[in-house]
Amino acid sequence: MKERSKIARAASIVGLSTLLSRLAGLARDQVTAYFFGSSFVADAFFMAFRIPNLLRRLLAEGALTVAFVPVFTETREKDGQTAAGELFRNMFGLLALVLTAVCALGLIFAPQIVAVMAPGFKGNPEQFQLTIFLTRVLFPYIFFMGLCAVFMGALNSAGRFAAPALGPFVCNLVMILAAAALSPRLQIPILGLAIGALAGGALQLAIQLPSLARAGLPLAPGANFRSPAIKKILLLMGPAALGAAVYQLSVFINSILASKLPEGSVSLLYYADRLMQFPLGIFTMAIGSAALPALARQSALGDRAGFIDSARFALGLSFFITIPAAVGLAVLAEPLVTFLFQRGSFSAQSALGTAAALRAFAPGLPFLSGAGILARIFYSRADTKTPAIAAAVCLMAGTLMAFILMHPFKHVGLALASSLASLMNFCWLAGLLLIREKDFPGLALLKETAVISLAALLMGAAANPLGRWAMGAADFRTLTLRTLTAVAAGVLVYALLAAAFKTPYLKPLVKRFRRNF
């Protein structure tokens, strides 16, 4: 129960910090939609930004975090703080060298990268050249984000969650200011957003330095790259690179395929995915960030009963949040997108296209979240191969489904293929967990999930007429009030039903959020 409390506490800290970041990210997307809509310029920026973002998730946040945290935690628990600090220092130095080389290669081979990643842009030479230019500007972003990942892993393992979680808020804020202040004054207006991303990434890295110092971790990089701990991390990173980022790879492949669809398809998928990432980032990533150090610590200490209890609690908490979120996004897709984005260059047609993609993304949210938690359970056992194999198979199946669905359903078919791939990945990992951890209370968790699903469906039934009522608004102010009313009513109905059904996750979350506030 102590670890449950720690997970809930850490998740609430990360969740509140990430909420600020997601709100700032939403404001950034609104600014982008206002100035650039779903034009070919916006498509060029989103594709250029997605390239370093994918590498960041594959090489840094994905592979590095899940490989580094268990080894760092084990080193600290068994060999002490000094050994853990030395491991951090050497990983810092190695990563800085690797990321510098990756950035240099990205700058040199930007035309070839864009040709592979956005083949559909070749039909518009202006768009193709703009994407190459923006890719070169944005590629150094991965350097800052890669170092942020190793800093975050060390701080989370030390029980410090606030500074790493607040970093993206700072980055988004800088991007908003750059877009508003620089874009109107530049010959290439979208360049202002790219400059903001680089400046925000550098600042996001800098604000973690004081927390590292307070945690007693060295701020200077090391050069001992042949230590057994470093070798172990590198061996774990290979398969983790795929296993930790299957969804991002799926979305990226969808962007490649969308570049062959009508103009604006890349942007429509991007905006819909951003709304999907709102609950995913606030809650699921918070739970995963909090659970991985706890699970790794219990695994290192041989606390099997505690390990099983923490794994079950993390999975149940994830479903408790993402199932109603998926229902809410599907039911209120159109008023949410219209309220958030439809202004300036973002037309009513763009809002309808984004809402349709969001409805197709939404059913995959609980499975995407659950697969992420399951992967972390395997990672905490230093098993990165199992999630990687599942991810590789499901990614291939998802890509095949995307090819099949993109022609009849356009960008909506690509979103649906992502949801189906997430479902496959979750089922694969859940089945293996039940086989390997025979004392895992799968049936009890399934019953809890059924109750959660019932509460979420009843919430959706209550919110649906409110969504239609919101879309009947005659002006933006009325639309805003009605949409917020529909969202608030849905949250209230779900909370009351969760309390009435006595789900075990509401009370610890409310308790922790109240303490943090």
C-alpha positions, -999 to +999 in steps of 0.1 A: +000+000+000+030+023+006+041+020-030+005+026-042+006+059-022+040+068-038+027+061-073-005+081-067+015+110-052+041+110-080+014+106-107-005+136-092+026+158-092+035+148-127-001+151-138-006+186-125+027+197-140+019+180-173-016+196-172+001+230-174+023+218-202-007+204-222-026+236-217+003+255-230+007+230-258-030+234-267-025+272-267+005+267-290-016+246-314-043+272-313-018+299-323-005+276-351-040+269-363-049+306-363-019+317-383-014+287-406-046+265-404-043+232-423-023+247-452+007+232-470+029+255-448+015+239-417+019+205-432+056+213-438+062+224-403+044+195-387+064+170-408+097+188-401+090+189-364+078+153-363+112+140-377+133+151-347+104+144-324+103+108-335+141+104-330+137+120-296+111+094-286+130+065-301+165+073-290+159+095-259+126+095-240+116+061-252+147+038-253+169+058-229+144+063-201+131+027-200+167+013-202+183+039-179+159+040-150+160+003-140+198+001-142+203+035-124+178+024-097+195-009-092+229+007-090+218+032-064+200+005-043+229-019-044+261+002-048+251+035-033+246+071-044+283+077-055+282+048-080+248+060-092+262+095-097+291+082-117+268+062-139+247+093-146+278+113-154+290+088-179+256+084-195+254+122-198+287+123-216+280+095-240+246+108-249+259+143-256+284+129-281+259+106-298+233+134-301+258+158-315+266+133-342+229+126-349+222+164-353+252+168-377+239+139-398+204+154-398+217+187-410+237+171-438+211+146-450+179+166-445+169+165-482+172+127-482+153+124-449+124+145-461+123+126-494+118+094-475+095+107-448+073+130-469+073+115-504+040+131-513+055+166-509+077+161-540+047+171-561+049+206-546+085+219-549+079+249-527+065+227-499+093+202-503+120+228-500+103+245-471+102+211-452+139+206-458+147+241-445+126+236-414+140+202-408+175+216-407+164+244-383+146+219-360+170+190-359+192+203-331+160+202-309+168+165-304+200+174-286+182+193-259+154+168-256+178+138-255+197+153-225+164+162-209+154+125-210+185+113-191+180+141-166+144+132-162+152+095-157+177+103-129+154+128-112+124+105-113+145+077-098+155+101-070+118+108-064+119+143-080+092+147-106+082+184-107+110+200-126+111+174-155+074+175-158+073+214-159+099+215-186+075+210-216+053+238-202+083+262-205+091+250-240+055+254-252+053+289-237+085+300-255+071+286-288+039+306-283+058+338-276+081+332-306+051+326-329+033+357-318+064+380-317+086+367-345+063+351-371+046+383-383+080+400-388+098+372-407+099+367-444+091+330-437+066+334-409+065+297-399+102+300-390+093+319-359+076+287-345+108+267-353+130+292-336+107+290-306+111+253-305+149+254-303+149+282-276+122+263-256+142+231-258+173+248-245+154+264-216+136+231-208+171+215-203+184+244-182+156+244-156+164+208-146+200+217-136+191+230-101+171+199-093+200+177-104+223+196-080+198+193-051+196+156-058+234+153-054+240+144-091+271+157-109+265+183-136+297+176-156+296+148-182+319+118-178+339+097-203+340+062-190+318+046-216+330+010-210+316+004-175+293-027-171+263-005-162+267+016-194+270-016-215+238-030-198+219+002-207+230+001-243+220-035-246+186-027-232+182+004-254+182-015-287+149-033-284+135-005-261+138+020-290+110+002-308+090-011-279+086+023-262+076+042-293+053+019-313+025+045-312+047+073-323+061+052-352+025+044-362+016+081-362+047+089-381+040+063-407+005+077-410+020+111-416+041+096-445+010+081-460-011+112-453+014+132-474+000+113-504-036+123-495-052+157-502-035+188-489-041+194-452-043+157-443-011+158-423-024+188-403-058+172-396-041+141-382-017+162-362-045+183-345-065+152-337-035+134-323-027+165-301-061+162-285-055+125-280-022+133-264-039+156-239-053+129-215-025+106-226+002+130-215-014+144-184-024+110-169-009+080-186+026+094-189+024+106-154+014+071-142+041+055-163+068+079-150+057+073-114+053+035-117+086+026-135+110+037-106+087+020-081+085-012-101+122-012-108+129-007-071+106-036-060+121-058-087+157-050-076+147-058-039+129-090-048+096-077-034+073-098-056+040-091-037+047-054-038+056-056-075+024-074-084+003-049-064+020-019-079+016-033-115-021-039-109-027-005-094-009+013-123-029-006-149-062+000-131-055+037-125-047+040-162-080+025-173-099+045-147-087+077-165-084+068-201-117+049-207-139+078-198-115+101-216-119+080-248-157+081-245-156+119-239-133+126-269-155+105-292-188+120-280-177+156-279-152+156-307-169+181-329-177+208-303-142+204-288-124+208-321-146+237-332-142+255-298-104+250-297-093+255-333-119+270-356-107+305-360-084+324-384-071+301-411-087+270-395-120+266-414-152+247-405-142+221-430-109+216-412-128+212-379-150+185-393-120+166-407-101+169-374-132+157-354-136+127-377-100+117-371-103+122-333-133+098-332-112+072-349-082+078-326-103+077-294-111+040-291-074+032-291-067+055-261-072+030-233-053+003-252-025+026-260-023+037-224-025+001-211+002-011-235+025+017-222+020+006-186+025-031-195+057-022-214+070-005-183+062-036-162+084-056-185+111-029-186+113-028-148+123-065-150+151-054-175+131-071-203+130-048-233+128-076-259+092-087-252+076-052-257+099-047-288+088-079-305+051-071-298+056-036-310+073-047-342+046-072-352+018-048-343+035-020-362+037-041-393+000-051-389-010-015-383+009-003-414-009-029-435-042-018-421-033+018-428-026+010-465-060-008-467-080+019-449-065+050-463-081+049-497-117+044-487-116+065-456-086+089-463-070+103-431-097+089-409-087+054-420-051+061-409-063+071-374-084+040-372-055+018-381-035+034-352-063+024-328-064-012-341-026-015-337-028-002-301-055-029-294-033-056-308-002-044-289-022-043-256-037-078-260-002-093-269+015-078-238-014-085-215-015-122-225+022-126-219+020-109-185-007-133-174+013-163-186+046-152-169+031-137-137+006-164-128-003-147-096-013-115-113-050-108-104-062-104-140-098-115-133-102-089-105-087-062-127-111-072-156-141-068-133-129-034-122-124-024-158-160-036-167-174-013-139-152+016-151-165+010-187-201+010-176-196+043-157-179+058-188-207+047-212-233+062-189-213+094-188-212+094-226-249+089-228-254+120-206-228+141-225-240+132-260-271+155-260-250+183-245-226+180-273-253+184-299-266+213-279-232+230-280-230+226-318-263+245-321-247+277-306-251+308-327-218+325-317-183+316-304-190+327-268-221+305-265-202+276-281-175+280-255-198+281-226-219+251-238-188+230-246-173+236-212-206+228-196-207+195-215-172+186-204-178+196-168-211+177-167-194+146-181-166+147-155-192+152-127-214+123-139-184+100-141-170+110-107-204+104-091-208+070-108-172+060-098-180+069-062-214+051-063-197+020-078-169+022-052-140+020-076-107+020-057-090+047-077-111+078-072-102+084-035-064+082-037-064+105-068-087+131-052-067+130-019-034+135-037-046+163-060-061+181-030-028+179-011-008+192-041-032+221-047 
